[in-house]
């Protein structure tokens, strides 16, 4: 990439509505580049591996106003560490992990902000609730009172045409509104975490409030 990180971030931020939060996906990105992104105004960083995130947080502890977002597949044995390291967990993908996080959050005295990961289309390579499963689990999720359930996250299957991408994003938005209309006391649908480097421009008009951008900011990972 010929342009600087600063220029790329400025251009993308200028293209996003103020209501959309730009999360810089920094997996496999060295902390020196993360500092450049921070200097360009980024305060939200997304990581998908617990160990890598812990190392980076140690190196960047002087940047105390970073908000850390976990966006990877969360295994039950890493749940406690995730709660210790991250402000947001976007990838809560089944009832069992939600209940595990809820129990651990109570023990740790934390109240993490989470998104429920949903699969609008079947995709064996991705985790997450299918829509009927999620709707069936809402009553149990509403009992997870130590979690701040803030909305939905979706990751698209590969190879979709633009019209199919837009349809998935719109259906995710519609699902969030349907859940919100049920008025669960402990489930809010304020956020839609959807859109990555290749499709965020389609996600924003469909209601995304958080976009997760890596390649377009930092270039291809090795």
C-alpha positions, 0 to 999 in steps of 0.5 A: 500500500502506497498511502500511509496508515494515517491517510487510510484511516483519515479517508475511511473515517471521513466516509463513515457516519459519526454513528459507526464505530471503526474497529481496527482489526490488529491480529498479526499487526505489530504494536509499532503499527498499532501505535501509528493507528492510535496516533491517527485517532483509532481507539478501538482495536479488535483481536482474535487470539487471547495470547497475542492480545495479552502480549500487545496489551502489555506493550501498549499499556501506556495507551490507557484509553484503548477499548479492546474488542475480542472478535475471534472464536472463544473457547470455554477455557479462555473465557476467564482471560477474555473477560480480564482483557477485553471490554467487548466480546463480539463473538458470543456464539452459543448459549453455553459460552454466554452462560459461562461468561455470565458466571465468570463475570459475576465472580470477577465483578465485571460486566462486559459488553457482548454481541451475539454472533448469528448466522443468517445463512448456513456456513459450516466454517463459521460458528454462531446461532442460526436464527431459530436457535437464537430466538429459542435461546433468548429467554435463557440469554436474558438470565445472563444478567452480568453480561451487557448484551448489546446487539448482534454480530455477523460474519458472511460466508465467502463468495457472495455477490453484492446483492446477497451481501446486502440481503444478509446485512438487512436481514441481520438488522431486521432480526435485531429489530424483531428481538428488540421488539420483544422487550427483554429487560437484559437484552438490548439491540443497540449495535450491529457489528457487521462489515469488514474490509471488503464489504463495510461500505455495504454494511453501513447503509444496512445499519452497521454501528461497528465495522471491523477493518483490518486489511484496508488499514494495515495491508495484507497479513503475512 
